[in-house]
Amino acid sequence: MTSPTRKHTALPKARTLIEALPWLTRHHGRTVVVKFGGNAMVDEDLKAAFAQDVVFLRHAGLRPVVVHGGGPQINAQLDRLGLTSEFRGGLRVTTPETMDVVRMVLAGQVQRELVGLLNRHGPLAVGLTGEDARLMTATKRYAKVDGAPVDLGRVGDITGIDPGAVTALLDDGRIPVISSIARSADDDHVYNVNADTAAAALAAALGAETLMVLTDVEGLYADWPASDEVISRLTESELEKLLPDLASGMVPKMEGCLYAVRNGVRTARVIDGRVPHSILLEIFTDEGIGTMVVPDPPAPAATGPDGPEGEPT
């Protein structure tokens, strides 16, 4: 016979599940776009925990989509080939030769590894790039350095999203894993696209409930480096005011969050990918971690002498 003491050792697990219940109910059937990046991409334990989190979301009734880049892996492959990594205005200069390496690493290495990790838990993950089924269309992007435009080569800005292939996979119960590569509208060029930007654009096109961006910091700091206090929640207008003063590495992440909430995504979150199971901590607990961006509250209705908009009360 099992003793009462042994029975009660499972109580913390039960409490955790009960705490998650309202969040499971709220998010059931909703699409969640996760941008996979930072230290979570290179640490083996964190990669495994990330895969477990994403599969948990799927089995909990959510519709997860993963978008990834691969800066560290691209740098390593360029070094092996003796090719120089050059950055201007915070963006990688991508020559045609470099673009070949980017495609090979993103679609042939990073994506394959991530799909494999997810599929250890069942036949769920399917890899795509922005080129597949014209998922992402892009145009050439220029950086600004000292106020002047700088040619970055095959670096692109997204001009269109056709989410049909991703929606079909989600409807089939799959987990799409998408590399941030896009083609030009005329099909002449392939572009390297910032993964934060790609994830935000895709989240908006899918009408996602949430965009989650994994990074290597705790969230958006209120007054870095003077303080390490993290802003837990802010509106789109509050974020817009902060953008000009942010560190360059945070700008594309926070710009992506701003774009997402302004285009129909209910919340956008920047979370610390160095914390194991950070996705579950953020989405299924009362405390949460990281920084959450939400749309501005609706403006109050104008009132006249007889009530709102002058209508009789």
WOGIGI-V715609 format. One record per run of one state. SS is the DSSP state (H for helix, E for strand, L for the rest). FROM is the first residue (numbers start at 1). TO is the last residue. If there is no record, write none. Layout:
BEGIN
{{SS;FROM;TO} {SS;FROM;TO}}
END
This chain:
BEGIN
{{L;1;3} {H;4;8} {L;9;10} {H;11;27} {L;28;30} {E;31;36} {L;37;37} {H;38;41} {L;42;43} {H;44;59} {L;60;62} {E;63;68} {L;69;70} {H;71;80} {L;81;86} {E;87;88} {L;89;90} {E;91;92} {L;93;93} {E;94;94} {L;95;95} {H;96;119} {L;120;124} {E;125;129} {L;130;131} {H;132;134} {L;135;135} {E;136;145} {L;146;147} {E;148;161} {L;162;163} {H;164;171} {L;172;174} {E;175;179} {L;180;180} {E;181;183} {L;184;189} {E;190;193} {L;194;194} {H;195;206} {L;207;209} {E;210;215} {L;216;220} {E;221;221} {L;222;229} {E;230;230} {L;231;232} {E;233;235} {H;236;243} {L;244;247} {H;248;262} {L;263;266} {E;267;272} {L;273;277} {H;278;283} {L;284;290} {E;291;294} {L;295;302} {E;303;304} {L;305;306} {E;307;308} {L;309;313}}
END
